[in-house]
Amino acid sequence: MPPFLHFTVATKYDENLNILSTLSTHFGLPTIVLGRDCKTLQSWGDFNAKIRLYREALKTVVNPETIVLLADAFDFLTLAPPEEIVTKFLAMDCDVLYNAEVFTHPDGERFKEYFELLPENIPKRYKYLNSGGIIGRAGKLLKLYDRYDYAFERDDQRYHTTAFLDTLRRKDKTTRMKLDVDNQIFACLAGSMSDLEFDETSGKFKMISNGSSPCLLHFNGQYGDTRPSFEKWNAKHGAKITRW
């Protein structure tokens, strides 16, 4: 298996970060936390700092073929070991894979560009980029962060949407980018919380819409009514989450 790292950005301690770190450790995937005490990010609205922190971290990764997971700190749950995540990523046959969601945030009108550039994804429920979860080869991710000026971009999702759509429009095959439209690795539940169910027999969460079992759940800020299901999952897997 290629080397695998997990970076996240968190300005301060949070109980939800503790949940993510505990789950990641449980599966043998320690979380490297960036941005402690970053005052710019603490203002909640200047996300170029998040882009900068990821870029600087990627510059420290010696092997460009290292698989790197970039996942938000406060609303992600890791539900699978590194081997499963990497195996699924390699099967996607791309260099960078983005979490996908049901909204075109932050620029609603850009759905037209998705339909133009990715007509095969139109029937999919999850067809728009979400930058809260990204996985890719370190060298290709660094190239992505180096390509565009982020100094005045306050929304990291807009930054990544622009990079993704521009890459497709230019038919740049040097960095193959995809969206995880079938929730193989990521499941972004913003506006789609009811699409998730817990299968007690298999001990896995599943997406009702396509039957997939994602490796990471992204609640996009709201955990909704999933606590009872997660408590059952935690009891079955013994991940030692004592507070939810």
N, C-alpha and C positions, 0 to 999 in steps of 0.2 A: 504494500500500500504506500502511495506517496506520502511524504510528510504532511501533517495537517495541523493548522493553527486556528484558534478562535479569538478574534478581537471584538471588543465592545467599547463603547464610550459612555462613561458615567461620571458626572461631576462630583457626586457625593454618595454616601452610603444610602441605600434604600432597601426596604424589606424585599421588594420584588427582584432587585439585583441579587440578593442573597439566595432567593429561590432559583434564579438562573444559574448562579455559580454552583449551588449544591447539586442541581441536576446535571450540569456539565461535568462536574467532578465525579458524580455517580457513574457516568458513562465513560470515564477516562478521557475527558476532553476539557482540561483546565481552561478557564476563561481569563484572557489577558485584558485587564481593565485599563483603558486610556482616559486621560482628561481629568484626573482627580483635581478638585479645587479650581477648575477652569471657569473663571468668572464670566467670560464671554458667553459660554453655553448656559450658565446658571440663569442668565436673563431670559432664557427660553424664547428665542426668536432670531438668533444669529448662528445659523447652522454651518456657515463656512468654516467655523472652528472644528466641527465634527469631520468635515471633509479633510481639513488640514491634518488632524490627528491621525486619521486612517492613512493618509498619504505618507506621513512621517514614519508610521509603524511599518508600512509595506517596504519602505526603503531599507529597513533593518533585516528583512528576510533574505538570506543569502541565496537560497535555491529558488530560481524563478518558477520552478515547477511545483513548488509547495502549494497545496490546496489551502486556501484561506477562507474562513467563514467570517463575515462581518454581520453581526446581528445586534439589534437594539437591546439595551440593558434592562429596561423596566417592564417590558410587556412581551417577553419571549419565554417559551418553555422548550427545553431540549428533551426529546423523547426517544432518542436512538443513539447508539454508539457510533464512533467515528467511521468504522468499517462500513456501516450501512449508508451513512451520509455520503462518503466518498464513492462507494460503489454506484449509488444512484446518480451522483454528479457525473462520473465518467460515462455512464450509460446515456446521458443527455447529449454527449458529443459536442461540447462547446467549451469556450474558454471562460466565460462569465455567465452566471445564471442569476436572474433576479426573481425575488418574491413577486407574486402577481396578486392583484386585488380587483375588486369589482368597480372601483371608482377611478376617474381620471384626475386625480389630485396632483398638483394644485391648480392646473389649468384645464378646465372642463372641455374646452373646445378642441383640445388636442386629440380627442377620440378619432377625429377625421384622419389624422396622420397614422394612427394605429390601423384603421380600416384600410388605408391606402397601402401601407407597407407590410401589414400582416393579415391579409384577407382570410388566411386559413384559421385564424384565431377568433374570428367573428362569432362563431357559435359557442365559444367557450364562456363559461360563467366568469372565470378569473382571467382577464385578458389585458390588464393595464399594470404598468410597472409600479412596484412599491419598493422604495430604497431602504426600508427597515431591515431587509434580509438579502444579503448578496453572498454568493460563493463563487470562487474562481481561482485561477492560477495566479500566484503572486505577481509574476512579471507582467501579465496581461492587465491585472487590476491596477498596478502602478502606472502602466501606460495610459490607462483610462483616466486616472487622476491627474496625470501630467498633461493631458491633451487640452483641457479646457480651463479657462481662467475662472477661478472660483472666488476671487477676492471680494467681489461685491454681490455674490449670490447668497441670499439669506435662507433659501430653502434647498436642502440637499436633494430632495426628491425631484425638484425642477432641474437641478444640475444633472442628475442621472437620467432623467427622461430625455433631456436634450442630447446627452451623449449617446444614449441608446438609439433614439430615432435618427440622429445624424449618421451614426455608423451604418444603420440599415439603408438609409437613403444613398449614401456614398458606395454602398455595396463593398464595404471594407471587409475583406476576408482574413485580414491579419489578426483580428480579434473577433472571434465568433461569439455573439451574444444572443441569449435566449431568455424568455420568460417562463417561469415554472407554472404554466397554465393548467396542468393536471395535478398540481399539488403533490408532486413526488417527494420533494424535500420540504418545501414551505407551505404553510396554510395561513394566509392573512384573513382574519375573520371580521375585519371592519365591514359593517353592513351585511354580514353574512354569518352571524353567530349561530343561527339555527341549522347551518349546514354541517355542524360537527356532532358526532355521537360517539359514545364510548362503548366498545364491544367487550363485555366482561369475559367472554369465552377466550378471545385472543389476547385480551389485555391491552388492546391498542385503540387509539382514537381513529375514527374513520370519517371521511367526507361523504355525506349522503349523496351529493351530486354526482360523484364519479367513483366512489368506492376505494379511493386511495388512502394509504396510511402515511401521512406526512411525518417527517423526522423532527420538525420544529413547528410550533404553533405561535403565530404572531397575533396578539389580541389588539394591536394598534391602539393601546391606551385603555381599553375597557375589557375586563374579564367577564362581564355579564353574569350569567347564571351557570357558569361552568365549574364552580367550586365543588359541588357534590361529585361530579364526574371525575374531576382531578383527584379528589380525595380517594376515590375507588382505585384510580390508576396508581396513585402513590402507595396505597396499601398493598397492591399486587406486586409492585416493583421494588418496594423497600428503599426508596430514594432518600429517606430521612428528612423529608420536608415536615417540619414541626409546626409551621404557621403558614396559613394560606389566606 
